[in-house]
């Protein structure tokens, strides 16, 4: 019997669900450069959740140049998003809209995944 392989996106969505539950239950609003964000901070992780109510500052010229050189549209953020950082940096950035369109922007696989999935904070 073959074991079904879970896709990268499916795994990221499961992590997103767990992180969104955590930040919604225990997060606090913090003032940031894009306005108040719902943030949860622990010893090993930080989770932030953005919505259409925050407006990001315009990207700098150097950032735009690098994005266009890589074929990435830097102005196409979706209205909702979850970012997760561990001790090494950002490990997940996933965005979505009200039509269930999902974009996985950044996903660095690692041991941290199980901790988030199983709420080992």
N, C-alpha and C positions, 0 to 999 in steps of 0.2 A: 504494500500500500504506500503510495507516495504521500509525503507530507506537503501540505500546501504552504508555499512560501508567502509570507506577509510582505507587501510592498513597502518601500521607503515612505511613501505618502501615507499609507494606512497606519504605519507606526507613528509618524509625526502627528496624525490626527488624534490618535489615542493619547499621546502625550499632551497635545493641545487641550483635549477634554479635561484631563486630570489637572493641568495647570490653571485652566479657566475656573474650574471648581474651587481650587485653592485660593486664587486671588479674589474671587467673588465672595468667598466665606470669610477670609481673614485679611484681605488687603486693606490698605489705607491710601487715601488720595494724597499725592505729593505734588508740589509745584515743580514743574520742569520747564525747559525752554520751549515746549510745545503746549504749555498749559497744564492743568492738573491731570495726572495719570493715576490709575489704580495700580498700586504696587504692593507686592508682598516680598519681604526680605527674610531670609533665614541664614543659618550659619554657612551653608554651602551654595545656596541658590538665591537668585533674585528673579522675580517674574513681574512683567509689566503688561498692561492691557490698554490698548488705545482704541478709540472709537472715532466716529466722524466729528465729534465735538472738539477735538484737539486739532490745531492747525500747525503743521511742521514749518519751520523757517525755510526759506528757499535755499536750495543747495548751492554751494560755492562753485566757482568756475573750474577749479582743479578737479573737484568731484565729478562735475558734469563731463569734463573732457575724458576722464577715465571710464566713466559709464558708457559714453558714446563709442569710445574706442573698443570696448568689450561687447558692444551690441546690446546694451541694457538701457531701457528707458527709465531714468531715475525719477521721473515725475509721475509714475503710474502706481502709486500706492493705493491699496484697497482700503476701504473705510475702517475695517476692524483688524486688530492684530494682537498677537501674543509674542513677546520676546522673553527668552529665558537665558540667563547668564549663570555660569558656574564659576569656580575659582580661576579658570583659565580664560574666560571670555564668553562671548555670545555663542550659545550652542543651538538655539532654535529661534527662527523668525518665521512665523506663518501668518498669512493675512487672508481675509475673506470679505465677501460682501453679502448683502441681503438676498441675493439670488443663488446662494450656495456655491459661488465661484471661489475656489481656494487656490492660493499660490504659496508654495513652499519656497521661501526666499533663502533660508540658511538652515542647515541641519547637519551638525557635527555629531556623528555617532559616538557612543561611549557608555561607560558604566552609569553615568548620570541618568540615563533613560529609565532604568529600572527603579531608581530612587523616586523619580517623579511619578512614574506609573503606579507605584505601590505606596505613594504618600509616605516615603521614608525621608522625612524632612529633618 
